[in-house]
Amino acid sequence: MLRHNLLITLRSFARHKSSFLINLTGLSTGLACVLLIYLWVNDELQVDQFHENKARIYKVLENRIQADRIWTSETSSGPTADALAADMPEVEYAVTTTRNDVHTLSVDEHPLKATGRYAGKDYFNVFTFTLLHGRRNELLKEKNNMVVSESLARKLFNRADETVLGKIVEMDHARQYTVSGIFRDLPYQATEKADFIRSFEEFRADHPDWVSTWFSTGAATYVMLKEGTDVNALNAKIAGFVKQKTNGEVTHRTMFLKLYTDKYLHGQFENGVESGGRITYVKLFSVIATFILIIACINFMNLSTARASRRLKEIGIKKAIGAKRNTLVWQHLGESMLLSLISMVIALGLVIVLLPYFNILTEKQLTLPVTLAFAERVFGVVIFTGLLAGSYPALYLSGFNPAAILKGKLTSALGELWVRQGLVVFQFTCSVVFIVAVIVVYRQTEYIQSRSLGYTKDNMIVFEREGNAAETTDLESFLAAVRDVPGVHNASSIAHSLTGHNSGTSGVVWEGKDPNDRTEFENVAVSYDMLETLGIQIVDGRSFAREFPSDTAHIIFNEAAIAFMGLKDPIGKVIKLWGEDMEIVGVAKNFHFESLHENVRPLFFRINPENTGRIMVKIEPGQEQATIRRLEKLYETYNPGFIFDFRFLDDDYQSQYRAEQRVAVLSRYFAGLAILISCLGLFGLTAFTLERREKEIGIRKVLGSGELRIVLLLSRDFTKMVLLSIALALPLSYFLTSSWLKTFAFRIDLSAAYFLLAGVIALAITWITVGAQALRAARLNPAQALKRE
């Protein structure tokens, strides 16, 4: 019977080539989408999952009470790690790390740029690094120890073997370090990477006051808990830890532990409560994959049931000679599973071809795994798809009465028609939702890129201060030399990246301030001309100027800060910053120093050149390449032995919205494919419908109907279905897109035009798909149709 059913199936495929090709194209395209989304989702779920003790590694976060919100910060105080390790028996290891910094490393006067951080001595006991050389417990034992990655060792020494241990590496042509270990490069799924690690004890020696106080924050603290620890109970114990360590002086900071591997996907908090993160996009694309597969399966269901009349004689004879219904069900399910298997083979081929381009779109390194687990999942999808696509046709076809079939008295049931139309409505409802989503995501992404930020990011390059430029006494002369370079509009230095929260303080005190308020103001140290370089407007008072030597005791707030403090006529008023009197000399127009997901927060500028770590240069438009070459030459002259490593501020800004940009691109592709698959099903269904109404069309033409009237008549039913789809899709799409837009503090308005455009696109696609075939049918010679009848 298996051989017989297989032969019947293959003959059916060959006899009904058009429906077979439509089903094959739809299913293989849908399965290819599913596989690509699966690889992307699986990769997202694997981020940071390579650590051996991942279930016990936590990051210390703090909820900080502000005037208008509870802000969840990923930083903590310098003493946190040591205190937790000493006071909490549940903690096996605790380490403090700093953020990554870029430095110039050199061996034998061959400089290169590398990224590194400071870390506590147990860093390599907490996180999983494959240690190639060195003793794990002694890697960061000495202050001048440095642990390097395998790739950095090869760049510095042209090798990464044991002979590298003990070698000297010079940093910034100022300090020397001894290589104490080499670790294998971390997988690309690691969120926190560094080319080298230095001992936190060196950082402690350089910044003893900051590291020892509980009143400042900025460090990252990680703990590895002992087996069996109840993290909820531990969180309850450490909630008041900061208050305890400050003898009740700091009451607005509540400490808690967050699983380290959850940070990537579940890193968003709102008022101290986890509110999502990248997991939203993982769920979104998982749902998209499911619906694309369902849409492809619907094509098979519709065409199989619509073309049931071509299989009636076969079914009737089989049932008449004793075939049971379950035998016929399994025959048709086997047919759909065979089609699913063939489609999967084609889909795998498509994935192999498309994967390099997909990796470029997603900025990933996805590969098609050749493992038993993956094969089992693929086989499971084949079975699921075959059962889903073939279930309704199998039950429908096997349920016919054999006597009615053989007598030719079988007519189409109203229920069957409703089911088929309902499936088409479902397909196009999904398609319209996808169209609206694509339009809204595109418009919001465009809005992000075009919205005025309140400062100029275009034609602005950024590079770090180092060498002679790092010396405060030489900074002004270096900036003056930069401004003299042809093509440079202006230049200055700043301590802020302008792409997120960098440094905050609650040490601002003004008349009338609530003594319990601990709202943090963004602290931005600048040199002269920085506000002018960025094009930040002063709406009241003045900017900093060299002719006012007392500007080191002056301060400029943004509008949000002035509004928050409730100051009227603020110019000339004196506030205290960390206990020192500061006179307000200017009010800057609000600008976005965080992403558009956030409202503009209170901020102040102060003149403090020695704490400005990066230089920003405004270049005249149209002269970028030539000006950068001149700057590079100046830099090499001014900073011999250092590499001119710059980036564009616009690129830094765009990096904040990488997730949204990927969603925008991927949604366009997947929405297009969903629409294409829906149109394939509509094309097949239309072709069969017109074939069945060929006689009707011929009679109408004989009786004088024109081609246009026939086309409108034939398109009417499909137009009604699509209109119903639009009516169902629009409220659903409004809910979904408005929910997504709420994650942005600054967003577009949901215009009715977006939904109207989606409906017009869906109707246009339907009319083109159906109308082209209807017009072809209307132009047939009626004599031929009637003669065939």
N, C-alpha and C positions, 0 to 999 in steps of 0.2 A: 504493500500500500504506500509505503514511503516513496518508493521509486515512481509509482503511478502518480501520486500527488505532486511530486517534483516535476514530472514531465508535463502534467496538466498546467502547473504554475508557469513553467517556462514557455509553453505554447500560448498561454494567456498573455504573458508579457509581450511575446512576439506579435500576436494578433492585434493587440491594442497598444500600438507603439506610442501614440500621442499621450494617452493617460499614463502609461508606464514612464515615459521620459519626464512628464510633468511631476509625477510623484517622486521619481528618482532625483530630479534637480532640487525640488523643494526639501526633501528629507536630507540629502547629502549637504546642502547649504546650511540647513538648520543644525545638523549634527556638527558640522565644522564650527559654527558659531558656539555651540555648546562646549566643544572641546577647547576652543580658544579661551572662552570665559572660565572654564574649569581650571585650565593651567594658570590663568591670572589670579583667580580666587585662591587656588591652592598655594600659590606663591605668596600672596598676601598673608595667608594664615600661617606660613612658615617663617615669617619675619621674627628674628630673635629667638627662634625655637631650638637653636642648636646647642644652647648651654645645657650641660649635663644636670645641673641642679636648678633648672628653670622653675620648678614648682616651689622652690624655697627662696628664690631671689626676689627681693622687694625694693622699691624705691621709696624714699621718705618724701612725702608731699606735705604741704601745709595749706589749710584753709585759713585765709586771713580776712577778718571782718573789715569791710570798708563802709563808707557812708551810704553807698547806693547798691552794694552787692557783697557777696562773699567770693573772694578771688582765690582760686586754687593755684598755688605756686609750686613749681618743681624744684625750687631751691630751698636750702636750709642753712643753718648757722655752722660755722667752722667746727665747734666742739661736738656737734651732734653725734658723729660716728663713735668717737671715743666714749662719750657718755652712755650711749645705748649699749655698747659692748660691755661696759663696766657695770651698769645698773640693771640690765635686763638679761636674766639667765636664759631666756628663749633665743637670744641672738648668738649665733655661732661665730660669724664674722661681720664686721662693719667697716666700710671704707668710704673715704671722702675723695671726690674727684673735682677737678676744675673743668671749665669748658675748653674746647680745642683752640689752640693758637697756632698760627703759621710762623715758622722760623726758618732761618737760613742755616743749614748744616753743611759742614765741609770737612773733608779729609784730604790732606796734601793740597790745600788751596783750590779744591774743585767744589764750588758751592752748588747747592740745590735747595729747593723749597720742600718743606715737609710739615705735616700737621701732627701736633703732639699735645699731651695733657699731663697734668700731675695726678697721681693716684696714691692712695694709701697702700701700706705694705702687703695687705691681704687681697689686693685687687685680683691677682691671678689665682687665688683660692676661691674667690666668689664667682668670677666669670670664666668660661671655658675658652682658653687659648691653647692651641696645640703647640706645646713648647718644643722647639727643635733642639735648642741648646741652652744650657743654664740650669741652675737649681731653683725650683719654684719658690721655696721659702726664703731665698736670698736675693731674689731679683731686684728688689727695691730696698735692700737693707741699708745701703749707704746713700748719703745725700747726692752724690755725684754719679749715681748709677743711672743707666739708660737702657731700656729694653726696646729693641727695634724689630720691625716686621721683616719678614724674609725678603720682600721686594725692596725695602729701604736698604737692607744690608747689601744686596746685590748692586744697588745704585752707588753706595758709598765705597764698597770694597771689592766689587766685581765677583763676590762670592758670598755664600751664606752658611759656611761650615763652622766647625768649632774653633778654628783659628781666629775668627772674628772676635771671640770673647776676650776681653781685656784691652781691646783696641780703643784708641782715643778719638772721640768725635768733638769737633769744635762747633759751638752754637753761636750764631750772630757775631762771630769773630771776637767773642768776649769770654765765654765760659767753655770749659772742657768737661766732657763726660766719659765715663768708662762703660763700654758695652758689657752688660751683665747677662744678657739673654737675647735669644732670637725666637720669635713666635711666627707661626705660619699665618699668612694673610687671612683675615676673617672673610667668611663668605659674604657675597654681596647683599644677602638678606639681613646683615647686621646693621642696626640703626646708628650705633655709636662706634665709629672707627677712628683709629689714630695710627699714624706711621711709627710713632715712638711714645713711650711712657716714661715719665720721670717721677722720682720719689716726692711724695707730698711733704716729706720732712724738709726738703729744700724750700718749698713754697712757704711752709710754716716759719722757717728761719728768715725769709725775706719779708713776711707780712705777719709778724707775731701778734700785733694788736688785733688785726682783723680776724685771724684764725682763732683767737682765744675768747672772743666776745659772742654772747648770745643775742646781742642787740642788732647785729648785721647779718645779712643773708647773701647768698650768691653761690655757695657750694652745692654740689650734688652729693647726696648721701645714699648709699646702697647697703642693704643688710642681707645676710643669708641666715635664715632661721634654722633652728634645730629641727630634726625630724619630729613630726607629730604636733608641732606648735599650732595652737588655735589663734589664727591671725586676728580674728574679731576680738578675742579677749585681750590680745596684746595691744590692739588699737585703742581699746578702752583704757588700758594702763598708761599709754603714752600721750593720750589726748591733751593732758595738762602738763606735759613734760617741759615745755618752754616756760610756762608760768612758774613751775617749780624751780627751774634753774635760774630764773631772774628774780626770785624772791617776790613774786607777785607783781612785778613791774610790767611785764608783757602779758597781756590777757587776750589779745585779739588774734593770736596765732594758735591753731589747733593742728597738731601733728598726727599723721596717719600713714599707713603703709599701703602701697599699691603694687600688685604683682607686676614685676618688670616686663614680662612678656605681654601684658595687657596694654602697655603704654602706647604701642604703635597703633593698635586698632581701637582702643577705648580711651583715648587721651583727651577727650573733650569734657569739660566740666561747666556746669552752670549753677551759680549760687551754691557752690560746694558739693554739688551732686553730679555724679557721672551722667553725661547726657549724649554720649555717642562718640563719634570720631570717624575714622576711616572705615569702621565696621559698617557704617551706613552704605557706603559704596559697594562693599562686598555683598551685602544683602541685596542691594539694588540690582547688581549685575547677575546675581544668582537667580533672582526673579525674572529678569529679562531673558536669561538662557532658557528657563522653564517655559516661558510664554512663546518664545521663538520655536521651541520644539513642539509645543502644543499646536501652534499655527501650522507647522509643517505636517503634523499628523492629521489635522482637520482636512487638509487637501486630500489625503488618502481616503479618509472617511467619506467625504462628499462625492468624490469621483467614483468610489467603489459602489456606493448606494445608488448614485445616479445612473450608473451603467449596469445596474442589476439585471435589466432586461436581457442583456447579452449573455448572461450566465444562467438564465431561467431553465432552459431545456436541459442543460447539464445537471442542474440541481434536481429538477423534477424526475429525471430518469434514475438518478442515484437514489432518491428517496423512494421511488416506486419499486426498486429492486431490493430494498431493505436497508439502505444506509441510515444509520441513526443520526439524530441531530448533532450529538456531541462530536461524531466523526466529521461531519461537515464543518462544524465550528473549528475544530483543530486543523482541518485542511486550509481554511481561509486564514486562520491565525498563522499557520506555517508560511502561507504566501506572503503575508505582511512581514513576518520575521525575516524571510529571505530577502525581501526588498530592503528591509532595515539593515541587514548584514551587508548587502551590496553598497548601500548608501554610506555605511560606516567606513568601508574600505576606501570609497572615493573621498569621504570627509577627511580621513587620515592623510590621504595624498594631498588634499587641499591645505591642511594644516602644515604639513612639511614645507610646502611651497610658500605659504603666507607667513610662517612664524618669524622669519627675519624681519619682515616689514612690521609685524605686530610688535616685536620687541622694540623697534624704533619708536613706535607710537606710545608704548607703555613705559619706555625707559627701563626695561627689564632684560634679563638674560634667560628667558624661558627656553626649555628644551622638551622634546617629546620623550618622556621616560620609557625606557625599555625594561619594565619590571613586571613581575607577576601580579602585583597589586594593581597596577595601572591596567593591565590586560583584563583583570577581573572587573574593574569598573567599566571599561569599554564594553565588555560582554554584557554587563548588567544594563547599560544604556541601550544596547541593541535589543535585549529582551523587553525592557520597559517600552521602548519605542514601538516595537512590533506588536506588543499587546495593546498599547494605547491606540495605535493607528488602526489595528485590525479588529478590535473588540466589537465595536458597533456594526461594521459591515458583516462580520462573521455571524453575529446573532441575528442580524436583519436578513441576510441571505438564507440562512439555514432554517428560518421560521416560515418559509412559504409553504402553502398547501400544494402537494404534488399533483393532485387531481386538477386544481385550478390552473396550475402551470401548463399541464399537458393539453387542457381544453382551450387554452388561450384566453381564459376569462379573468386573468389576474390584472388588476388595476393598481395604480399607485395609491398608497394610503395617504390620507391627509397628514397623519402623524409623521410619516417619513419626510414629507415636504417641509413641515414645520421644523423638524430636527435639522434638515439640511440648511434651511434658511437661518436658523438659530446659530449654526456653526459659522456661517458666513458673517453674520452680525458680530459674533464674538471675535473673529479674525480682524475685522475692520475696526472694532472698538479698540482692540490692542494697538492697531496701526495708528489710529488717530491719537491715542494717548502718547505713543512714541513720537509722533510728529510735533505735538504740543511741547513735549519735554525737550526735544531738540531745539525748537525755536526759543524757548525760555532759557535754557542753559546757554545757548549761543548769545542771546541778548545780554544775559548777566555777565558772561565772560567778556563780551565786548565792552560792557559798562565798566568793569573792573579795569580794563586796559586803557580806556579813554577818559575816565573820571579825573577831574582835576584834584590832585592830592594836596594842593596848597604849597607845594614846593616843586622845583624843576628836577626831574630825574633824567631827562633826555640829555644825551651828549655829556654825561657826567661820569668820569672814571674815578675809581677808588683804589687806593693801595695803602698798605700798612706802613707806619713809621718804623724805621730801623736804621741802624748805623748812625751816621752823623745827624740824620734827620730826627733821630730819636732823642737827641740831646736838646733840652729846652732852650739852651743858649743859642743853638744853631737853627732852631725851627724857623724863626722869622726870616733869617737870611735865605734859608732854603725855599720858603714859600715865595719870597720876593724874586728869587731866580726862576721859579716855576712860572710866575706871572709874566715874566719878561720873555718867555718862550713864545714865538709867533704862533698864533692859533689858539692860545689859551685866553679865555675870557676872564677867569678869576680862579683863585685857589685859596683853600684854608684847611684847617684840621678840626676834627670832631671826635668825640668819644662814643658816638651812637651810630648804629648801622642803618637807622630809619626803616627797619623791616621787622619791627616787633619790640616787645618789652626788653630793654637791656639793663637798665639800672634804675631803681626806684628808692624813694625815701619817704618816711612819714615825719621827718624832722623839720617840716615847715610849720612855723607857728605864726599866727596873725591875730590881731585884736578881735576877740569874739569867738575864737575857735573853741569848739567843744573839747574839753580836756581828754575825753575818752575816744575822740576820733583818731583813727590810725590809717586814714586813707593815704595811699602812696602817690607821690608826685613823680613823674618821670624826670630823671636828673640827666641833663645834657650839658656836658662840658664842651666849650668851643674855644677857638682862637678868634681873633678879629677877622672880619669879612666873611664869616661862615654863613650868617643869615643872608648876606647879599649874594654869596656864591650859590646858595640854594634857591634864591628868589623868594624867601619867606617874607610876607608883607608885615609891616608894623602898622597896626591900626590905631595905636595911641602911644604918645611918647616918642622915643628914639631907639635906634639900634646901638650896639656897642661901637665905640670909636676910639682911635688911638689918642685923640686930643683930650680924652678924659681918662687920665691915669688912674683915677679912683674907680674905674669900672670893675675892678676886681672885687669891690664891695657893692656892686650893683647887680640887679637881677632882672630878667625879662620872663614874664609868664605868658602862656597862651590864653586865649579867650576862655577855654574850658576851666582853667585854673582860677581865673578872676571870678567867673560865674560861681564856681564851687565855693570860693572863699566869701562870696557876697560882698566884694569890695566895690564901692562907688568912688569914682575919681581916683583910681589907684596910683597914678603917677605921683611920685614923691613920697608915698607911704613907705614905712619901714616894717619889714617882717624879720623874723629870726629864722636862720637856717643853721641847724645844728648848734644853736646857742649864739650864733654871730649875727649882728645886725646887717641886713641887706636892704638897700633902697631899690624900690621898683622904678625903673627908668623907661620901661616899654612894655607894650602888650602886643604879642604876635598873633596874627590871624591863625585860627585853628588849621592844622594840617594833619594828614594821616601818617603817623609814625608807626602804627600797627596796621594789620590787614583790615580790609573792609568788613570782616566778620565782627570787628570790635568798634564800639563808640570811641570818639576822641576823648582821651583821658587828660587830667591835669598834667601840665608839663612846665618846666622852667629851664631857661638857658643861663649859664654863668661863664664868665671868662676864667679859664683854667687850662692854659696851653699844655702844662706838663702832664695832664691826665687825658690828653686827646690822642687816641691810639691810631687813628687813620686819617689820611689826607684825601680830600675830594677836590677834583679839578674840573672846572667847567670848560668845555672845548667848543670853539666856534663850529657851528654846523657846516658840513661839507668839507671840513679839513681834518677829519678824525685821524686817518691813517698817517698823514704827514706829521701832524702834531704829536701823535703818540711816538713816532720814531724820534722826534726831537727830544721829547721828555725822557725816553729811554737813554738817549745819549747823555743828557744832563744828569740823570740818575746814576749812571755808571761812573761819571766824572766825580759827582758829589759823594757817592757811596761806593767806593771801589770794593770789590769782593762780594757785593750783594746783587741779587737778581731783581730786575724791575718786573714785578708780578702784579698786574693790575686786573681789574674787572670793571664792568659797566654797572652802575647803580641800577639801571633799568632791569638788568638780568637778576640782580638780587631781589628786586621788587616782584618780578614775575615768579620767582621761585616759591613765594608764599602761596601761590595759587596753582601749584603743579597738579594737585589732586583734582581741582575743578577743571583745569585745562584737559587733563586726560579723560575725565568724564565727558566733557564736551565733544572731544574727538571720537571717542569710542561710541558714545550714544548716537552720533550721526551715522556711523557705519552700521551699527546693529539695527537702528531704526530703519535705515534704507533696506537692509536685508529682510527685515520683518515685512516691510511693505512689498518687496519683490516676491517673497514667498506667498503672501496673500494674493497678489496679482496673478501668480501662476495658477493658484487654485481657482480664482475667478475666471481666468482665461479658459481653463479646462472645463469648468462647469458651464460657461457660456457656450463654448463650442458644442458640447453635448446637447445643451438645451436647444440651440439653433438647429442642430441636426434632427432632433425630434420634431421641431416645428417647421421643417422644410416644406411639407405639404401645405400647411396653413399659410406660409409666406407666399407660395405659388398661387394659391386661390385668391389671396388678397390682391396680388399684383394683377391677376386676370380681371378682377372686379374693379380695378382702377386705382388702387392705393399707390401713392408715390413712395419713392425710396426714403425720404425724410420721415414720413409718417410711420413707415415700417420700423425704421431705426429707433424712433422714439418709443414705439410700442414695445419693441424687444428690450429696450433699456429700462423701461419703467420699473419692472420688479426689482432689478438690481439697484436702481437708484433709491427705491424705498428702503431696501435693506441697509444701504450705506447711510442714508439719512437717519435711520434708527440708531445705527452705530455711532454716528456723530452725537446724537442726543444723549446716548448713554456715556460716551467717552468724555464729553466736555466737563461735567461736574467732577468726574473722577480725576481728570487731568488737572483741574483747578486745585483740587485738594492736594494732590501730590506735589505740584510745582510750588504752590504757596508754602507748603511745609518745608520744602528745600530752601526756598528764598528766605525763610525766617532765620536761617543760620547765619545770614549776613545782616550786620547792623545797617549797612548802606546797600540798597538793592533797587532794582527796577520795579515799576508798578506793573501789575498783571493787566495788561491792556486787553480789551475785548478783541482787538485786531489779531492777536496771536491765535486765539481760538477760532476766529472766523477764517483766518488763513489756513489753519489746519483742516477745517471742514472743506474749504475750497479745494485744497490739495487732494484730499481723499476723494471728493466728487470728481475732480478732473482725472485722477488716476482711474477711477471706475469707468467714466465715460470713454476715456481713451481705450481702455482694455476691452470693454463691452462694445463700444460704438464701432471700433474698427472691424470687429467680427460681424456685428449686425449689418454694417454697411456692405460688407462683402456678401453676406447672405441675401441682402435686399437686391443686389445687382445680378443675382443668378437668373438665368433664363427660366421662367416658370414652367415652360414646356418640359424641361429636363426633370424638374422636381416631380411634376405630375406623372410623367412617363415612368419614372422609377417607382412611384406608388402603384 
